[in-house]
Amino acid sequence: MTTISPAEAPVSTSRDVEKDLFPVQPPTEVREGSKTESDDDSAHMQEGVKRVEAITTVWSNKSLWSTFALLWLVSFVSALLSSVDGSLSPYVTSSFSRHGLLAVINIAARVIGGVVTLSLGKIIDIRGRMEGFVGSLLLITVGMIMKATCRNVETYAAAQVFSWVGHVALGFVIDVFVADITTLKNRMFIFALNSTPNLATTFAGPRIAELFYQKVNFRWAFGAFAIILLGVSLPVVAILFYHERKAKKLGLLRPKSGRTPIQSILHYIIEFDLIGAIFVSAGFTLILLPFSLVNSASHSWKSASVIVMIVMGVVSLAAFAVWEKFFSRVKFFPFEFLKDRTFLGAVLAYFVVFMTTFIWDAYYSSYLQVVHGLSISIANYVLNAYSLTSYFTGPFIALYIRYTGHVKYPALVAIPIYLLGTALIIYFRVPGAQVGYLAMCQVFVGFGVGMINQMSQLITMASVRHQDVAVALAIYGLFGSVGSSVGYAVAGGIWTNLLPVKLHEFLPEDSKNMTAAIYGDITKQMEYPIGTPIRDAVIEAYGDVMRKMVIVGSALIPLTIICVIVWKNINVKKLETVEKRSRGNVF
C-alpha cells in the first residue's frame, strides 16, 4: 500500500478532484462531471435530503444560528445524561449482585446501536431529519423510564439497549443535520463546538451521579434527566417543523405519497431491509456475547449454550450475506462504499480505536474506586480526563483543518501519542501508583484519539457526495459501535474468566468462600478498608487482571497505522471549491 504525497494529490481541476475523491457512484445513472453537478441533480436525491435543502432555502440567518445554539444545548444535556448514566452503571448492576455483567450488558447495546444508525441513516434520508430526531428522543425516554423502574438486571440490560441506541441515534442525527447546514471546511469546527459541553459534563456528571446515589437513589437520576432532555429538544423540533411547513407552502416539497398505512409499512420494511438488519445484529451479538458469559456456563467453552450462540452467530452473518446478495431488493449495507480505500481506511481506523480503548476502559471506573479508594465523582474525573482532553483540543484541531485543509498526516502524528498514553498505563496501572500519573496517561490518550477520530470522520464525509453523507456517517458509526462491542467482549472475557480465579487465589483461606459475593458487588469490594487482608486481596486481583487488559489493548493499536496510511491525501480546503454550490443558507 502506497502513500500519496501532497505533490501527487490530484487537485488541478474540479473534474480531476471529483474523479479521485468520489469513485463511489450510486446505482442509478448520473451525469458525468463534478460533484456539484451530481449533488444538484434532484432526481437522484431522496426525500429527506430534499426536505433539509428546502429548509435551508427558506430560513434566515437568525434561524440558522438559533439552530446551532439549540443543538449545542441538546448536546450538552445529552452528554450530561450519558456521564451520569455511566457513573451510576456499576452501582445499578451491583444492586442486583451482577457487577461482572457490566461489559456484557454493553455488548448488545453497542452492536444494535451501530446497526440502528445505518437504518436511521435511511430513515432520515427517506423521511426527514425531524423524524429521526424525534425517534431518537423517544428511544432515550423509554430507556430512562425502564432504568428508573427496573427490578432485575434483565430489565436494566434491555433499558441500556434502548437508551444507548437512542443516545447514539441522537448524536448521529445532530451530526448529519450539522453536515447539511455547513460546508466541509467549517464542519469539524461546528462538530467540535457541539462537543465542548463535555468540558463541563466531565466534572458535573459524576458529581451529580454521586449526589443522586447518596441523597436519593439512581432511579430519580434517570427519570429527571429524561424530562430535562425532552424539554431542551422540543424547540429544535419546532424550528424544523415550522420551516418544513413553510417550504411546503412555497411548493418546494412534493405532497405525501398517498400510500395507505399498510402500504407504507411494507414500503419501509423493504426500504430499511429489516430482515438484513435483524441478521447482522443477531450475528455480531451472538458471536461476541459468549466471551463474557462463558465463565458462567457449566462446561465453559464446551457448554452447549455457548457453542449454539457462536454457531448461530456465524449462521446469522452468513444468512445476512446470502440475503443481501440474492434476495434483498434494497441493500442494508452499501458495500460499494468500501471499494474506496480512503473510506475503508477511515472507518477501520475508527473501529480499531474503539476496540483497543474499550478493552482496558470497560472496568476502569470500578478499578479507580476499588484499588485507589476514590469516590464516584473523583474516579470519573480521572476516567474522563480522556474525553476532557479530546473535547478541549477539538476546536483547535478543527481550526487547523479549516485553515490548512490537511487531514491524513495529522492523523498519523496522533497514533504514536495514543500508543504512548496507552503503553504508559501498563506501567502506572498498578496498586500503589499515584493517581496523577493515571490522569496524565488519560490526557495523552485523549489527545491522540480525539485527533484520529476527527480526521477519520471528516475524511469519511469528504469521500462521498452530500446526498450520501447520512449513510456514510452511519457506516462510520457502525464500525465504531462494532469496534467498541469487540472491545467490551474482550474485556468481559478477561474479567469474567480471570477475576474470580484471582480473587479466590489472593483471598485469605478463611474468606475464600466469599469469592462469588465479592466478585458480584462493587460495594462489597469496598466494604473493607484499604490495608485489611480482604481489601488488599481484591486490590491485588484487580491489578493483575487490569494489567493484562491494557497489554492486550496496547498490542492492537499499531493496526491503526495501516488503516490511516491507505488514505488518499485529501485537502478539504482545496476541495471546498468543488463542494461549494447552492445548498441554501449554510455556514
Secondary structure, DSSP 4 states (H G I P E B T S, - for coil): --PPPGGGS--SSHHHHHHHH-----SS---SS-HHHHHH-GGGS-HHHHHHHHHHHH--HHHHHHHHHHHHHHHHHHHHHHHHHHHHHHHHHHHTT-GGGHHHHHHHHHHHHHHHHHHHHHHHHHT-HHHHHHHHHHHHHHHHHHHHH--SHHHHHHHHHHHHHHHHHHHHHHHHHHHHTS-HHHHHHHHHHHHTHHHHHHHHHHHHHHHHHHHS-HHHHHHHHHHHHHHHHHHHHHHHHHHHHHHHHTT-S-------HHHHHHHHHHHTTHHHHHHHHHHHHHHHHHHHHGGGSTTGGG-HHHHHHHHHHHHHHHHHHHIIIII-SS-SS-GGGGGSHHHHHHHHHHHHHHHHHHHHHTTHHHHHHHHH---HHHHHHHHTHHHHHHHHHHHHHHHHHHHH---HHHHHHHHHHHHHHHHHHHHH-STT--HHHHHHHHHHHHHHHHHHHHHHHHHHHHTS-GGGHHHHHHHHHHHHHHHHHHHHHHHHHHHHHHHHHHHHHHS-GGGGGGHHHHHH-HHHHTSSPTTSHHHHHHHHHHHHHHHHHHHHHHHHTTHHHHHHHTS----HHHHHHHH----SS--
